Amino acid sequence: MAESTAKKTAAKKTATTKSTARKAGATTPAKKAPAKKTAKKAPAKKAPVKRTSSVAAAADRAGGERAKRRSTPLLTGPSATVPGGSTTAKGGTRRSRSTASRGTSPRTPALRVVPSPDGAPPAVTRTQPATRTASARKATPAKARPERAPVTVAPSTGEPSAPDSSQAVVPGLNELMSVLMSAGQLTSRTLGQAAGAAAGEEWERRFAETIEFLQRRLRGDYSVDDFGFDEDFTRHTVFPVLRLLKDKWFRVEVRGIENIPDEGGALLVSNHSGTVAIDSVITQLAIHDAHPRGRFLRMLGADLVFQLPVVGDVARKTGATLASNADAERLLRGGELVGVWPEGFKGVGKPFRERYKLQRFGRGGFVSAAIQSEVPIIPCSVVGAEETYPMIGNMKTVARLIGAPYAPITPFFPLLGPLGLIPLPSKWIIEFGEPVDTASLGASAADDPMLVFELTDQVRETIQQTLYSVLVTRRSVFF
């Protein structure tokens, strides 16, 4: 009995001591510990329950408030999204770290109404305001600042929607179109200036003339004479191409153009050379460009010229005709300027070592035609054509096979193939001598062979002496 009473008394003292210690522990300040957002998990084994102090509870409440502010959305609505922010799991938008660290309050997004051309209700475009400071904007160049794409929010539901082609323009499209238009204008201006420099100062007038020529050809508003001469075709098609050779390549110099009469018939007699008979057409163009009346030279050609498929048709259209006395007299009596090259293929196909040495002028048929028509004879000397295709050999077997009078071998043909057909840029000089009068002889003088032969030799000697005098004064073959 006394023993049990002693045990009860000891138990009461122990309980009293524990309660006193517990009260003392509650009043004694605990050591400060760093606040933790999340408590560590307790081990699997049972451990005594730890008491949390008031300081730790205050730190936990502060961390909860920060987490609550980070999860609070900036815009009202269940799923409103602001460009540049990060969306949380609950659909809210979190502020950027820079804004949270500065402690500044978020600005109200700017609203812009974009009208729709199809009559639909206007959409609200919400853009995120810039959060950079003034110093940051000054440090960043204007071109380096990125543009934020606007987010369109439907007015009825408040949900973000993709920008429609009828409501918004793709950023940068206007700038791209402006750059393309500027580049097109610059390119067209450059090409126009280049074309003007290539065609000369009168390129606009020439272009207008070409358009008018095409319209006339389509309407059939042109005329052709009895010999097939098409003046409109020659002036606007053949002459522009030959003019490039005459002015830019051969740089033809014309002398004595005043010896060609302004009107009436006349017979022009010239030397023939150059392996390829281009001296005749260059002489025709030189007379047309240099003469104040712009006269056309009607050329007398060999039969072989008109037997070629394309060359014959072009020759007819440019005013050439067969070298016969009947056609020559008809043209001369009609007041035309007629050209003849008495050397023929013997002058064109002579070797280069015999350059500028006139061949025989035949039986003087051209002189007889001039006497019958009572027109003057004008000697013509062409210097420079001999050097365009220097003929150093003749393939006679090939010439017989193809039916040609000769098959030339030049320093570049046939060695270089088609490139060997390009003429050398020699300097040309065309000089027209004083006219030889035949009207005083009378038409009956054409039946006197000795008179015809003497007059023929006189014209040939005049051309030969003029060639020698021009060759002496020429500085160089190409200059």
Secondary structure, DSSP 8 states (H G I E B T S, - for coil): -HHHHHHHHHHHHHHHHHHHHHHHHHHS--------SS-----SS--------HHHHHHHHHHHHHHHHHHS-SSSSSS---TTSEE-TTS-EE--HHHHHHT------EEEEE--TTS---EEEEE------HHHHHHS-TTTS-----EEE-TTT--EE---TTT---TTHHHHHHHHHHHHHHHHHHHHHHHHHHH-TTHHHHHHHHHHHHHHHHHT-----TT---HHHIIIIIHHHHHHIIIIIS--EEE-GGGS-SSS-EEEEE---SSS--HHHHHHHHHHHHSTT---EEEEE-HHHHHSHHHHHHHHHTT-EE--HHHHHHHHHTT-EEEE-TTTHHHHT--GGGTT-----TT-HHHHHHHHHT--EEEEEEESGGGTS---EE-HHHHHHHT-S--EE-SSTTTTGGGGGS------EEEE---B--TTT-GGGGG-HHHHHHHHHHHHHHHHHHHHHHHHH---S--
